[in-house]
Amino acid sequence: MFPTKGFKAYRQHWEDQASFMDKAPWDKDKILKLTISTDFDDNLKELQFSNHSLKRENGKNTVRLKVPYNYFELDDFESKSLDLLGIQENWLTDISLDNSHCSHC
């Protein structure tokens, strides 16, 4: 069984959805970018983000995550993602869908 919250839960949920649909799980052109206040550093540690996903930039924590191939078809994708990740909205200073610049995503 996989964790109910955190990076692993997020990844497992979307991979399970894609396998059900017989499609590749991840969109290659977009990422979900979350900017999180440093007030929540301890909370972030518990969510087990990889060093590739979590960076400290300009005094804030930035989490970049792959998004499912059909993110644009999903109702309230951002809220569902925050729920899976275990991130509360009050932790965020910004949330956006950005173009992916990752060569191995």
LINURCOR-V768238 format. One record per residue. N is the residue number from 1. RES is the residue in three letters. OMEGA is omega in degrees with one decimal (* if undefined). D_LAST is the distance of its C-alpha to the last C-alpha in whole Angstrom. Layout:
N|RES|OMEGA|D_LAST, N|RES|OMEGA|D_LAST
//
This chain:
1|MET|-178.8|25, 2|PHE|-178.8|22, 3|PRO|-178.7|23, 4|THR|179.8|24, 5|LYS|175.5|22, 6|GLY|-177.2|19, 7|PHE|-177.8|15, 8|LYS|178.1|16, 9|ALA|177.9|18, 10|TYR|-178.0|16, 11|ARG|-177.9|13, 12|GLN|-179.5|16, 13|HIS|-176.4|17, 14|TRP|176.2|15, 15|GLU|176.8|14, 16|ASP|178.6|18, 17|GLN|-178.6|18, 18|ALA|-179.9|16, 19|SER|176.2|18, 20|PHE|-178.6|21, 21|MET|-178.1|20, 22|ASP|178.4|19, 23|LYS|172.5|16, 24|ALA|-170.7|12, 25|PRO|-166.1|11, 26|TRP|172.6|8, 27|ASP|-176.3|9, 28|LYS|-173.7|7, 29|ASP|-176.1|9, 30|LYS|172.0|10, 31|ILE|172.2|9, 32|LEU|-178.8|13, 33|LYS|178.8|14, 34|LEU|174.0|17, 35|THR|-170.5|20, 36|ILE|179.5|22, 37|SER|178.2|25, 38|THR|175.6|26, 39|ASP|-174.9|29, 40|PHE|179.4|27, 41|ASP|-178.2|25, 42|ASP|178.4|27, 43|ASN|-179.0|26, 44|LEU|-179.5|22, 45|LYS|-178.2|23, 46|GLU|-174.1|24, 47|LEU|170.3|20, 48|GLN|173.9|18, 49|PHE|176.8|15, 50|SER|176.5|13, 51|ASN|177.8|14, 52|HIS|-176.5|11, 53|SER|-173.6|11, 54|LEU|178.0|15, 55|LYS|172.0|16, 56|ARG|-178.4|20, 57|GLU|177.1|20, 58|ASN|177.6|24, 59|GLY|178.7|25, 60|LYS|175.8|23, 61|ASN|177.4|20, 62|THR|177.5|17, 63|VAL|176.3|14, 64|ARG|-176.1|11, 65|LEU|171.6|9, 66|LYS|176.1|7, 67|VAL|178.9|10, 68|PRO|-176.6|12, 69|TYR|-175.7|12, 70|ASN|-176.5|16, 71|TYR|-176.5|16, 72|PHE|178.4|18, 73|GLU|-173.8|21, 74|LEU|175.6|21, 75|ASP|174.4|24, 76|ASP|-178.7|23, 77|PHE|-177.4|19, 78|GLU|179.7|19, 79|SER|177.8|22, 80|LYS|179.0|21, 81|SER|179.0|18, 82|LEU|178.8|20, 83|ASP|179.0|23, 84|LEU|-178.2|20, 85|LEU|-176.6|19, 86|GLY|180.0|22, 87|ILE|178.2|22, 88|GLN|-176.9|26, 89|GLU|-178.1|26, 90|ASN|175.3|28, 91|TRP|-170.3|26, 92|LEU|167.1|24, 93|THR|177.0|25, 94|ASP|173.2|22, 95|ILE|-179.5|20, 96|SER|170.6|18, 97|LEU|-175.3|15, 98|ASP|173.2|14, 99|ASN|-179.9|12, 100|SER|175.6|8, 101|HIS|-176.4|9, 102|CYS|-176.5|6, 103|SER|-178.7|6, 104|HIS|179.5|4, 105|CYS|*|0
//
